[in-house]
Amino acid sequence: MLPEQTGPGRPKEFCAQACRQWDWVARQRARELAISENDLVVARAELDRLYDDLYVLACAVEDTERELSATRHTAASLREALDWLMQAARPLKNRTLGQSSN
């Protein structure tokens, strides 16, 4: 967040000339590639990692649902199902696109 500007002139949008230049370059490149403001460019490897983690979570949810629907389950089996579900969910907890999951 930029500090509040007082006095005459337009409000400052960028923290430095370099940031302003990078914004201009990004807009020019997006125009060249015909990318709209609503499009998102994501690396294939990053998207693949996200899909892999979502698949693992879906499997954990199915396994946990199956365990919960069993007529006879023990505290140990419920704990095991919960641990598996949490283990599958943790990689996605704070995931953002553009951030390495390593």
Secondary structure, DSSP 4 states (H G I P E B T S, - for coil): -PPPP-SSSPPP--SSHHHHHHHHHHHHHHHHTT--TT-----HHHHHHHHHHHHHHHHHHHHHHHHHH-SS--HHHHHHHHHHHHHHHHHHHT--TTS---
